[in-house]
Amino acid sequence: MIKRTYISERTGSPHTYDFYLARRNNPKWRADFLRAQEKRKKELRIYYSTLFLVLIIIGITFFFISSSTALYD
């Protein structure tokens, strides 16, 4: 799995979420941790919303395919 990195505003260098998670209670890294956490939540919401939308489209497609073939039986 590819580890996503988040740029630190304090140092300007990229770090993984695990790096920030280990330092979440450190006052020096707290702001960067909260920023990375929000960005990560936003990315996950987009991912799950897209997945849900694709599943809905597939479900509707199968429903219409099955109902149209039932007319010919």
mmCIF file of the N, C-alpha and C atoms, coordinates in Angstrom:
data_MODEL
# 
_entry.id   MODEL 
# 
loop_
_atom_site.group_PDB 
_atom_site.id 
_atom_site.type_symbol 
_atom_site.label_atom_id 
_atom_site.label_alt_id 
_atom_site.label_comp_id 
_atom_site.label_asym_id 
_atom_site.label_entity_id 
_atom_site.label_seq_id 
_atom_site.pdbx_PDB_ins_code 
_atom_site.Cartn_x 
_atom_site.Cartn_y 
_atom_site.Cartn_z 
_atom_site.occupancy 
_atom_site.B_iso_or_equiv 
_atom_site.pdbx_formal_charge 
_atom_site.auth_seq_id 
_atom_site.auth_comp_id 
_atom_site.auth_asym_id 
_atom_site.auth_atom_id 
_atom_site.pdbx_PDB_model_num 
ATOM 1   N N  . MET A 1 1  ? 0.833   -1.170  0.000   1.00 0.00 ? 1  MET A N  1 
ATOM 2   C CA . MET A 1 1  ? 0.000   0.000   0.000   1.00 0.00 ? 1  MET A CA 1 
ATOM 3   C C  . MET A 1 1  ? 0.887   1.245   0.000   1.00 0.00 ? 1  MET A C  1 
ATOM 4   N N  . ILE A 1 2  ? 0.507   2.201   -0.778  1.00 0.00 ? 2  ILE A N  1 
ATOM 5   C CA . ILE A 1 2  ? 1.266   3.438   -0.868  1.00 0.00 ? 2  ILE A CA 1 
ATOM 6   C C  . ILE A 1 2  ? 0.913   4.319   0.316   1.00 0.00 ? 2  ILE A C  1 
ATOM 7   N N  . LYS A 1 3  ? 1.938   4.791   1.001   1.00 0.00 ? 3  LYS A N  1 
ATOM 8   C CA . LYS A 1 3  ? 1.725   5.685   2.145   1.00 0.00 ? 3  LYS A CA 1 
ATOM 9   C C  . LYS A 1 3  ? 1.604   7.111   1.645   1.00 0.00 ? 3  LYS A C  1 
ATOM 10  N N  . ARG A 1 4  ? 0.500   7.747   1.948   1.00 0.00 ? 4  ARG A N  1 
ATOM 11  C CA . ARG A 1 4  ? 0.266   9.141   1.566   1.00 0.00 ? 4  ARG A CA 1 
ATOM 12  C C  . ARG A 1 4  ? 1.033   10.030  2.519   1.00 0.00 ? 4  ARG A C  1 
ATOM 13  N N  . THR A 1 5  ? 1.659   11.065  1.995   1.00 0.00 ? 5  THR A N  1 
ATOM 14  C CA . THR A 1 5  ? 2.382   11.995  2.850   1.00 0.00 ? 5  THR A CA 1 
ATOM 15  C C  . THR A 1 5  ? 1.668   13.340  2.887   1.00 0.00 ? 5  THR A C  1 
ATOM 16  N N  . TYR A 1 6  ? 1.865   14.037  3.978   1.00 0.00 ? 6  TYR A N  1 
ATOM 17  C CA . TYR A 1 6  ? 1.273   15.349  4.206   1.00 0.00 ? 6  TYR A CA 1 
ATOM 18  C C  . TYR A 1 6  ? 2.407   16.313  4.538   1.00 0.00 ? 6  TYR A C  1 
ATOM 19  N N  . ILE A 1 7  ? 2.392   17.475  3.905   1.00 0.00 ? 7  ILE A N  1 
ATOM 20  C CA . ILE A 1 7  ? 3.446   18.460  4.098   1.00 0.00 ? 7  ILE A CA 1 
ATOM 21  C C  . ILE A 1 7  ? 3.262   19.157  5.449   1.00 0.00 ? 7  ILE A C  1 
ATOM 22  N N  . SER A 1 8  ? 4.331   19.231  6.200   1.00 0.00 ? 8  SER A N  1 
ATOM 23  C CA . SER A 1 8  ? 4.303   19.919  7.482   1.00 0.00 ? 8  SER A CA 1 
ATOM 24  C C  . SER A 1 8  ? 4.465   21.419  7.252   1.00 0.00 ? 8  SER A C  1 
ATOM 25  N N  . GLU A 1 9  ? 3.599   22.196  7.876   1.00 0.00 ? 9  GLU A N  1 
ATOM 26  C CA . GLU A 1 9  ? 3.752   23.648  7.777   1.00 0.00 ? 9  GLU A CA 1 
ATOM 27  C C  . GLU A 1 9  ? 4.850   24.149  8.705   1.00 0.00 ? 9  GLU A C  1 
ATOM 28  N N  . ARG A 1 10 ? 5.178   23.351  9.689   1.00 0.00 ? 10 ARG A N  1 
ATOM 29  C CA . ARG A 1 10 ? 6.219   23.742  10.637  1.00 0.00 ? 10 ARG A CA 1 
ATOM 30  C C  . ARG A 1 10 ? 7.602   23.581  10.031  1.00 0.00 ? 10 ARG A C  1 
ATOM 31  N N  . THR A 1 11 ? 7.848   22.453  9.361   1.00 0.00 ? 11 THR A N  1 
ATOM 32  C CA . THR A 1 11 ? 9.186   22.199  8.813   1.00 0.00 ? 11 THR A CA 1 
ATOM 33  C C  . THR A 1 11 ? 9.212   22.244  7.289   1.00 0.00 ? 11 THR A C  1 
ATOM 34  N N  . GLY A 1 12 ? 8.063   22.085  6.654   1.00 0.00 ? 12 GLY A N  1 
ATOM 35  C CA . GLY A 1 12 ? 8.011   22.089  5.192   1.00 0.00 ? 12 GLY A CA 1 
ATOM 36  C C  . GLY A 1 12 ? 8.349   20.760  4.556   1.00 0.00 ? 12 GLY A C  1 
ATOM 37  N N  . SER A 1 13 ? 8.567   19.744  5.360   1.00 0.00 ? 13 SER A N  1 
ATOM 38  C CA . SER A 1 13 ? 8.908   18.429  4.819   1.00 0.00 ? 13 SER A CA 1 
ATOM 39  C C  . SER A 1 13 ? 7.701   17.491  4.885   1.00 0.00 ? 13 SER A C  1 
ATOM 40  N N  . PRO A 1 14 ? 7.655   16.512  3.975   1.00 0.00 ? 14 PRO A N  1 
ATOM 41  C CA . PRO A 1 14 ? 6.521   15.585  3.976   1.00 0.00 ? 14 PRO A CA 1 
ATOM 42  C C  . PRO A 1 14 ? 6.692   14.479  5.027   1.00 0.00 ? 14 PRO A C  1 
ATOM 43  N N  . HIS A 1 15 ? 5.590   14.136  5.664   1.00 0.00 ? 15 HIS A N  1 
ATOM 44  C CA . HIS A 1 15 ? 5.567   13.046  6.643   1.00 0.00 ? 15 HIS A CA 1 
ATOM 45  C C  . HIS A 1 15 ? 4.302   12.235  6.430   1.00 0.00 ? 15 HIS A C  1 
ATOM 46  N N  . THR A 1 16 ? 4.341   10.976  6.833   1.00 0.00 ? 16 THR A N  1 
ATOM 47  C CA . THR A 1 16 ? 3.159   10.124  6.730   1.00 0.00 ? 16 THR A CA 1 
ATOM 48  C C  . THR A 1 16 ? 2.212   10.427  7.888   1.00 0.00 ? 16 THR A C  1 
ATOM 49  N N  . TYR A 1 17 ? 0.995   9.934   7.738   1.00 0.00 ? 17 TYR A N  1 
ATOM 50  C CA . TYR A 1 17 ? 0.004   10.118  8.795   1.00 0.00 ? 17 TYR A CA 1 
ATOM 51  C C  . TYR A 1 17 ? 0.442   9.410   10.070  1.00 0.00 ? 17 TYR A C  1 
ATOM 52  N N  . ASP A 1 18 ? 1.105   8.266   9.929   1.00 0.00 ? 18 ASP A N  1 
ATOM 53  C CA . ASP A 1 18 ? 1.589   7.534   11.106  1.00 0.00 ? 18 ASP A CA 1 
ATOM 54  C C  . ASP A 1 18 ? 2.587   8.371   11.911  1.00 0.00 ? 18 ASP A C  1 
ATOM 55  N N  . PHE A 1 19 ? 3.413   9.133   11.212  1.00 0.00 ? 19 PHE A N  1 
ATOM 56  C CA . PHE A 1 19 ? 4.366   10.024  11.865  1.00 0.00 ? 19 PHE A CA 1 
ATOM 57  C C  . PHE A 1 19 ? 3.621   11.041  12.718  1.00 0.00 ? 19 PHE A C  1 
ATOM 58  N N  . TYR A 1 20 ? 2.604   11.668  12.128  1.00 0.00 ? 20 TYR A N  1 
ATOM 59  C CA . TYR A 1 20 ? 1.823   12.661  12.874  1.00 0.00 ? 20 TYR A CA 1 
ATOM 60  C C  . TYR A 1 20 ? 1.031   12.012  14.006  1.00 0.00 ? 20 TYR A C  1 
ATOM 61  N N  . LEU A 1 21 ? 0.519   10.817  13.756  1.00 0.00 ? 21 LEU A N  1 
ATOM 62  C CA . LEU A 1 21 ? -0.263  10.121  14.772  1.00 0.00 ? 21 LEU A CA 1 
ATOM 63  C C  . LEU A 1 21 ? 0.574   9.835   16.010  1.00 0.00 ? 21 LEU A C  1 
ATOM 64  N N  . ALA A 1 22 ? 1.835   9.480   15.816  1.00 0.00 ? 22 ALA A N  1 
ATOM 65  C CA . ALA A 1 22 ? 2.721   9.213   16.949  1.00 0.00 ? 22 ALA A CA 1 
ATOM 66  C C  . ALA A 1 22 ? 3.026   10.483  17.742  1.00 0.00 ? 22 ALA A C  1 
ATOM 67  N N  . ARG A 1 23 ? 2.878   11.648  17.115  1.00 0.00 ? 23 ARG A N  1 
ATOM 68  C CA . ARG A 1 23 ? 3.188   12.922  17.766  1.00 0.00 ? 23 ARG A CA 1 
ATOM 69  C C  . ARG A 1 23 ? 1.942   13.772  18.012  1.00 0.00 ? 23 ARG A C  1 
ATOM 70  N N  . ARG A 1 24 ? 0.778   13.162  18.035  1.00 0.00 ? 24 ARG A N  1 
ATOM 71  C CA . ARG A 1 24 ? -0.468  13.920  18.124  1.00 0.00 ? 24 ARG A CA 1 
ATOM 72  C C  . ARG A 1 24 ? -0.595  14.732  19.403  1.00 0.00 ? 24 ARG A C  1 
ATOM 73  N N  . ASN A 1 25 ? 0.047   14.330  20.486  1.00 0.00 ? 25 ASN A N  1 
ATOM 74  C CA . ASN A 1 25 ? -0.046  15.063  21.747  1.00 0.00 ? 25 ASN A CA 1 
ATOM 75  C C  . ASN A 1 25 ? 1.132   16.003  21.976  1.00 0.00 ? 25 ASN A C  1 
ATOM 76  N N  . ASN A 1 26 ? 2.062   16.040  21.041  1.00 0.00 ? 26 ASN A N  1 
ATOM 77  C CA . ASN A 1 26 ? 3.207   16.934  21.133  1.00 0.00 ? 26 ASN A CA 1 
ATOM 78  C C  . ASN A 1 26 ? 2.774   18.326  20.667  1.00 0.00 ? 26 ASN A C  1 
ATOM 79  N N  . PRO A 1 27 ? 2.911   19.341  21.495  1.00 0.00 ? 27 PRO A N  1 
ATOM 80  C CA . PRO A 1 27 ? 2.442   20.679  21.112  1.00 0.00 ? 27 PRO A CA 1 
ATOM 81  C C  . PRO A 1 27 ? 3.086   21.213  19.828  1.00 0.00 ? 27 PRO A C  1 
ATOM 82  N N  . LYS A 1 28 ? 4.313   20.821  19.540  1.00 0.00 ? 28 LYS A N  1 
ATOM 83  C CA . LYS A 1 28 ? 4.982   21.300  18.331  1.00 0.00 ? 28 LYS A CA 1 
ATOM 84  C C  . LYS A 1 28 ? 4.339   20.737  17.063  1.00 0.00 ? 28 LYS A C  1 
ATOM 85  N N  . TRP A 1 29 ? 3.804   19.529  17.146  1.00 0.00 ? 29 TRP A N  1 
ATOM 86  C CA . TRP A 1 29 ? 3.266   18.848  15.971  1.00 0.00 ? 29 TRP A CA 1 
ATOM 87  C C  . TRP A 1 29 ? 1.745   18.819  15.953  1.00 0.00 ? 29 TRP A C  1 
ATOM 88  N N  . ARG A 1 30 ? 1.080   19.324  16.983  1.00 0.00 ? 30 ARG A N  1 
ATOM 89  C CA . ARG A 1 30 ? -0.377  19.213  17.105  1.00 0.00 ? 30 ARG A CA 1 
ATOM 90  C C  . ARG A 1 30 ? -1.122  19.846  15.928  1.00 0.00 ? 30 ARG A C  1 
ATOM 91  N N  . ALA A 1 31 ? -0.730  21.033  15.506  1.00 0.00 ? 31 ALA A N  1 
ATOM 92  C CA . ALA A 1 31 ? -1.412  21.718  14.405  1.00 0.00 ? 31 ALA A CA 1 
ATOM 93  C C  . ALA A 1 31 ? -1.251  20.933  13.102  1.00 0.00 ? 31 ALA A C  1 
ATOM 94  N N  . ASP A 1 32 ? -0.051  20.411  12.863  1.00 0.00 ? 32 ASP A N  1 
ATOM 95  C CA . ASP A 1 32 ? 0.166   19.613  11.654  1.00 0.00 ? 32 ASP A CA 1 
ATOM 96  C C  . ASP A 1 32 ? -0.629  18.314  11.704  1.00 0.00 ? 32 ASP A C  1 
ATOM 97  N N  . PHE A 1 33 ? -0.715  17.702  12.895  1.00 0.00 ? 33 PHE A N  1 
ATOM 98  C CA . PHE A 1 33 ? -1.508  16.480  13.038  1.00 0.00 ? 33 PHE A CA 1 
ATOM 99  C C  . PHE A 1 33 ? -2.974  16.751  12.727  1.00 0.00 ? 33 PHE A C  1 
ATOM 100 N N  . LEU A 1 34 ? -3.531  17.834  13.273  1.00 0.00 ? 34 LEU A N  1 
ATOM 101 C CA . LEU A 1 34 ? -4.940  18.151  13.032  1.00 0.00 ? 34 LEU A CA 1 
ATOM 102 C C  . LEU A 1 34 ? -5.196  18.449  11.553  1.00 0.00 ? 34 LEU A C  1 
ATOM 103 N N  . ARG A 1 35 ? -4.265  19.117  10.902  1.00 0.00 ? 35 ARG A N  1 
ATOM 104 C CA . ARG A 1 35 ? -4.400  19.422  9.478   1.00 0.00 ? 35 ARG A CA 1 
ATOM 105 C C  . ARG A 1 35 ? -4.362  18.134  8.653   1.00 0.00 ? 35 ARG A C  1 
ATOM 106 N N  . ALA A 1 36 ? -3.424  17.249  8.969   1.00 0.00 ? 36 ALA A N  1 
ATOM 107 C CA . ALA A 1 36 ? -3.322  15.977  8.257   1.00 0.00 ? 36 ALA A CA 1 
ATOM 108 C C  . ALA A 1 36 ? -4.557  15.116  8.514   1.00 0.00 ? 36 ALA A C  1 
ATOM 109 N N  . GLN A 1 37 ? -5.077  15.149  9.723   1.00 0.00 ? 37 GLN A N  1 
ATOM 110 C CA . GLN A 1 37 ? -6.255  14.366  10.065  1.00 0.00 ? 37 GLN A CA 1 
ATOM 111 C C  . GLN A 1 37 ? -7.474  14.845  9.277   1.00 0.00 ? 37 GLN A C  1 
ATOM 112 N N  . GLU A 1 38 ? -7.653  16.152  9.174   1.00 0.00 ? 38 GLU A N  1 
ATOM 113 C CA . GLU A 1 38 ? -8.778  16.691  8.402   1.00 0.00 ? 38 GLU A CA 1 
ATOM 114 C C  . GLU A 1 38 ? -8.657  16.339  6.927   1.00 0.00 ? 38 GLU A C  1 
ATOM 115 N N  . LYS A 1 39 ? -7.451  16.453  6.409   1.00 0.00 ? 39 LYS A N  1 
ATOM 116 C CA . LYS A 1 39 ? -7.226  16.128  4.999   1.00 0.00 ? 39 LYS A CA 1 
ATOM 117 C C  . LYS A 1 39 ? -7.507  14.648  4.749   1.00 0.00 ? 39 LYS A C  1 
ATOM 118 N N  . ARG A 1 40 ? -7.074  13.813  5.671   1.00 0.00 ? 40 ARG A N  1 
ATOM 119 C CA . ARG A 1 40 ? -7.289  12.369  5.537   1.00 0.00 ? 40 ARG A CA 1 
ATOM 120 C C  . ARG A 1 40 ? -8.788  12.032  5.605   1.00 0.00 ? 40 ARG A C  1 
ATOM 121 N N  . LYS A 1 41 ? -9.513  12.675  6.516   1.00 0.00 ? 41 LYS A N  1 
ATOM 122 C CA . LYS A 1 41 ? -10.954 12.442  6.616   1.00 0.00 ? 41 LYS A CA 1 
ATOM 123 C C  . LYS A 1 41 ? -11.667 12.875  5.343   1.00 0.00 ? 41 LYS A C  1 
ATOM 124 N N  . LYS A 1 42 ? -11.246 14.001  4.792   1.00 0.00 ? 42 LYS A N  1 
ATOM 125 C CA . LYS A 1 42 ? -11.849 14.496  3.553   1.00 0.00 ? 42 LYS A CA 1 
ATOM 126 C C  . LYS A 1 42 ? -11.598 13.514  2.405   1.00 0.00 ? 42 LYS A C  1 
ATOM 127 N N  . GLU A 1 43 ? -10.375 12.995  2.308   1.00 0.00 ? 43 GLU A N  1 
ATOM 128 C CA . GLU A 1 43 ? -10.051 12.025  1.259   1.00 0.00 ? 43 GLU A CA 1 
ATOM 129 C C  . GLU A 1 43 ? -10.880 10.753  1.416   1.00 0.00 ? 43 GLU A C  1 
ATOM 130 N N  . LEU A 1 44 ? -11.044 10.290  2.651   1.00 0.00 ? 44 LEU A N  1 
ATOM 131 C CA . LEU A 1 44 ? -11.838 9.083   2.887   1.00 0.00 ? 44 LEU A CA 1 
ATOM 132 C C  . LEU A 1 44 ? -13.310 9.308   2.570   1.00 0.00 ? 44 LEU A C  1 
ATOM 133 N N  . ARG A 1 45 ? -13.845 10.493  2.895   1.00 0.00 ? 45 ARG A N  1 
ATOM 134 C CA . ARG A 1 45 ? -15.234 10.798  2.553   1.00 0.00 ? 45 ARG A CA 1 
ATOM 135 C C  . ARG A 1 45 ? -15.434 10.786  1.043   1.00 0.00 ? 45 ARG A C  1 
ATOM 136 N N  . ILE A 1 46 ? -14.490 11.362  0.308   1.00 0.00 ? 46 ILE A N  1 
ATOM 137 C CA . ILE A 1 46 ? -14.588 11.370  -1.153  1.00 0.00 ? 46 ILE A CA 1 
ATOM 138 C C  . ILE A 1 46 ? -14.520 9.945   -1.688  1.00 0.00 ? 46 ILE A C  1 
ATOM 139 N N  . TYR A 1 47 ? -13.601 9.139   -1.153  1.00 0.00 ? 47 TYR A N  1 
ATOM 140 C CA . TYR A 1 47 ? -13.452 7.752   -1.591  1.00 0.00 ? 47 TYR A CA 1 
ATOM 141 C C  . TYR A 1 47 ? -14.739 6.965   -1.345  1.00 0.00 ? 47 TYR A C  1 
ATOM 142 N N  . TYR A 1 48 ? -15.286 7.035   -0.131  1.00 0.00 ? 48 TYR A N  1 
ATOM 143 C CA . TYR A 1 48 ? -16.485 6.271   0.188   1.00 0.00 ? 48 TYR A CA 1 
ATOM 144 C C  . TYR A 1 48 ? -17.714 6.789   -0.556  1.00 0.00 ? 48 TYR A C  1 
ATOM 145 N N  . SER A 1 49 ? -17.799 8.083   -0.771  1.00 0.00 ? 49 SER A N  1 
ATOM 146 C CA . SER A 1 49 ? -18.916 8.636   -1.545  1.00 0.00 ? 49 SER A CA 1 
ATOM 147 C C  . SER A 1 49 ? -18.876 8.143   -2.985  1.00 0.00 ? 49 SER A C  1 
ATOM 148 N N  . THR A 1 50 ? -17.690 8.126   -3.552  1.00 0.00 ? 50 THR A N  1 
ATOM 149 C CA . THR A 1 50 ? -17.528 7.637   -4.922  1.00 0.00 ? 50 THR A CA 1 
ATOM 150 C C  . THR A 1 50 ? -17.864 6.156   -5.011  1.00 0.00 ? 50 THR A C  1 
ATOM 151 N N  . LEU A 1 51 ? -17.390 5.385   -4.051  1.00 0.00 ? 51 LEU A N  1 
ATOM 152 C CA . LEU A 1 51 ? -17.689 3.951   -4.025  1.00 0.00 ? 51 LEU A CA 1 
ATOM 153 C C  . LEU A 1 51 ? -19.193 3.715   -3.894  1.00 0.00 ? 51 LEU A C  1 
ATOM 154 N N  . PHE A 1 52 ? -19.856 4.452   -3.027  1.00 0.00 ? 52 PHE A N  1 
ATOM 155 C CA . PHE A 1 52 ? -21.297 4.330   -2.834  1.00 0.00 ? 52 PHE A CA 1 
ATOM 156 C C  . PHE A 1 52 ? -22.045 4.679   -4.114  1.00 0.00 ? 52 PHE A C  1 
ATOM 157 N N  . LEU A 1 53 ? -21.629 5.742   -4.786  1.00 0.00 ? 53 LEU A N  1 
ATOM 158 C CA . LEU A 1 53 ? -22.268 6.155   -6.029  1.00 0.00 ? 53 LEU A CA 1 
ATOM 159 C C  . LEU A 1 53 ? -22.111 5.089   -7.118  1.00 0.00 ? 53 LEU A C  1 
ATOM 160 N N  . VAL A 1 54 ? -20.941 4.507   -7.228  1.00 0.00 ? 54 VAL A N  1 
ATOM 161 C CA . VAL A 1 54 ? -20.708 3.451   -8.217  1.00 0.00 ? 54 VAL A CA 1 
ATOM 162 C C  . VAL A 1 54 ? -21.581 2.239   -7.911  1.00 0.00 ? 54 VAL A C  1 
ATOM 163 N N  . LEU A 1 55 ? -21.682 1.868   -6.634  1.00 0.00 ? 55 LEU A N  1 
ATOM 164 C CA . LEU A 1 55 ? -22.526 0.723   -6.265  1.00 0.00 ? 55 LEU A CA 1 
ATOM 165 C C  . LEU A 1 55 ? -23.996 0.998   -6.566  1.00 0.00 ? 55 LEU A C  1 
ATOM 166 N N  . ILE A 1 56 ? -24.456 2.215   -6.343  1.00 0.00 ? 56 ILE A N  1 
ATOM 167 C CA . ILE A 1 56 ? -25.839 2.581   -6.664  1.00 0.00 ? 56 ILE A CA 1 
ATOM 168 C C  . ILE A 1 56 ? -26.061 2.471   -8.173  1.00 0.00 ? 56 ILE A C  1 
ATOM 169 N N  . ILE A 1 57 ? -25.145 2.974   -8.961  1.00 0.00 ? 57 ILE A N  1 
ATOM 170 C CA . ILE A 1 57 ? -25.275 2.905   -10.423 1.00 0.00 ? 57 ILE A CA 1 
ATOM 171 C C  . ILE A 1 57 ? -25.293 1.463   -10.900 1.00 0.00 ? 57 ILE A C  1 
ATOM 172 N N  . ILE A 1 58 ? -24.430 0.620   -10.337 1.00 0.00 ? 58 ILE A N  1 
ATOM 173 C CA . ILE A 1 58 ? -24.410 -0.797  -10.710 1.00 0.00 ? 58 ILE A CA 1 
ATOM 174 C C  . ILE A 1 58 ? -25.728 -1.458  -10.314 1.00 0.00 ? 58 ILE A C  1 
ATOM 175 N N  . GLY A 1 59 ? -26.231 -1.152  -9.123  1.00 0.00 ? 59 GLY A N  1 
ATOM 176 C CA . GLY A 1 59 ? -27.500 -1.731  -8.665  1.00 0.00 ? 59 GLY A CA 1 
ATOM 177 C C  . GLY A 1 59 ? -28.657 -1.323  -9.558  1.00 0.00 ? 59 GLY A C  1 
ATOM 178 N N  . ILE A 1 60 ? -28.728 -0.053  -9.924  1.00 0.00 ? 60 ILE A N  1 
ATOM 179 C CA . ILE A 1 60 ? -29.793 0.416   -10.815 1.00 0.00 ? 60 ILE A CA 1 
ATOM 180 C C  . ILE A 1 60 ? -29.683 -0.248  -12.177 1.00 0.00 ? 60 ILE A C  1 
ATOM 181 N N  . THR A 1 61 ? -28.459 -0.382  -12.677 1.00 0.00 ? 61 THR A N  1 
ATOM 182 C CA . THR A 1 61 ? -28.244 -1.025  -13.977 1.00 0.00 ? 61 THR A CA 1 
ATOM 183 C C  . THR A 1 61 ? -28.733 -2.467  -13.950 1.00 0.00 ? 61 THR A C  1 
ATOM 184 N N  . PHE A 1 62 ? -28.353 -3.228  -12.909 1.00 0.00 ? 62 PHE A N  1 
ATOM 185 C CA . PHE A 1 62 ? -28.804 -4.615  -12.820 1.00 0.00 ? 62 PHE A CA 1 
ATOM 186 C C  . PHE A 1 62 ? -30.315 -4.704  -12.657 1.00 0.00 ? 62 PHE A C  1 
ATOM 187 N N  . PHE A 1 63 ? -30.908 -3.774  -11.932 1.00 0.00 ? 63 PHE A N  1 
ATOM 188 C CA . PHE A 1 63 ? -32.353 -3.774  -11.761 1.00 0.00 ? 63 PHE A CA 1 
ATOM 189 C C  . PHE A 1 63 ? -33.047 -3.598  -13.109 1.00 0.00 ? 63 PHE A C  1 
ATOM 190 N N  . PHE A 1 64 ? -32.612 -2.629  -13.911 1.00 0.00 ? 64 PHE A N  1 
ATOM 191 C CA . PHE A 1 64 ? -33.246 -2.391  -15.199 1.00 0.00 ? 64 PHE A CA 1 
ATOM 192 C C  . PHE A 1 64 ? -32.968 -3.512  -16.197 1.00 0.00 ? 64 PHE A C  1 
ATOM 193 N N  . ILE A 1 65 ? -31.779 -4.120  -16.125 1.00 0.00 ? 65 ILE A N  1 
ATOM 194 C CA . ILE A 1 65 ? -31.477 -5.249  -17.017 1.00 0.00 ? 65 ILE A CA 1 
ATOM 195 C C  . ILE A 1 65 ? -32.374 -6.433  -16.662 1.00 0.00 ? 65 ILE A C  1 
ATOM 196 N N  . SER A 1 66 ? -32.517 -6.711  -15.369 1.00 0.00 ? 66 SER A N  1 
ATOM 197 C CA . SER A 1 66 ? -33.342 -7.860  -14.970 1.00 0.00 ? 66 SER A CA 1 
ATOM 198 C C  . SER A 1 66 ? -34.821 -7.603  -15.241 1.00 0.00 ? 66 SER A C  1 
ATOM 199 N N  . SER A 1 67 ? -35.277 -6.381  -15.078 1.00 0.00 ? 67 SER A N  1 
ATOM 200 C CA . SER A 1 67 ? -36.693 -6.108  -15.323 1.00 0.00 ? 67 SER A CA 1 
ATOM 201 C C  . SER A 1 67 ? -37.005 -6.098  -16.827 1.00 0.00 ? 67 SER A C  1 
ATOM 202 N N  . SER A 1 68 ? -36.054 -5.701  -17.662 1.00 0.00 ? 68 SER A N  1 
ATOM 203 C CA . SER A 1 68 ? -36.304 -5.706  -19.090 1.00 0.00 ? 68 SER A CA 1 
ATOM 204 C C  . SER A 1 68 ? -36.263 -7.127  -19.656 1.00 0.00 ? 68 SER A C  1 
ATOM 205 N N  . THR A 1 69 ? -35.440 -8.003  -19.091 1.00 0.00 ? 69 THR A N  1 
ATOM 206 C CA . THR A 1 69 ? -35.416 -9.386  -19.571 1.00 0.00 ? 69 THR A CA 1 
ATOM 207 C C  . THR A 1 69 ? -36.637 -10.155 -19.062 1.00 0.00 ? 69 THR A C  1 
ATOM 208 N N  . ALA A 1 70 ? -37.213 -9.738  -17.933 1.00 0.00 ? 70 ALA A N  1 
ATOM 209 C CA . ALA A 1 70 ? -38.417 -10.390 -17.417 1.00 0.00 ? 70 ALA A CA 1 
ATOM 210 C C  . ALA A 1 70 ? -39.610 -10.140 -18.324 1.00 0.00 ? 70 ALA A C  1 
ATOM 211 N N  . LEU A 1 71 ? -39.608 -9.048  -19.061 1.00 0.00 ? 71 LEU A N  1 
ATOM 212 C CA . LEU A 1 71 ? -40.700 -8.745  -19.967 1.00 0.00 ? 71 LEU A CA 1 
ATOM 213 C C  . LEU A 1 71 ? -40.755 -9.722  -21.140 1.00 0.00 ? 71 LEU A C  1 
ATOM 214 N N  . TYR A 1 72 ? -39.631 -10.270 -21.515 1.00 0.00 ? 72 TYR A N  1 
ATOM 215 C CA . TYR A 1 72 ? -39.563 -11.173 -22.655 1.00 0.00 ? 72 TYR A CA 1 
ATOM 216 C C  . TYR A 1 72 ? -39.732 -12.637 -22.284 1.00 0.00 ? 72 TYR A C  1 
ATOM 217 N N  . ASP A 1 73 ? -39.820 -12.948 -21.034 1.00 0.00 ? 73 ASP A N  1 
ATOM 218 C CA . ASP A 1 73 ? -39.979 -14.353 -20.612 1.00 0.00 ? 73 ASP A CA 1 
ATOM 219 C C  . ASP A 1 73 ? -41.401 -14.807 -20.663 1.00 0.00 ? 73 ASP A C  1 
# 
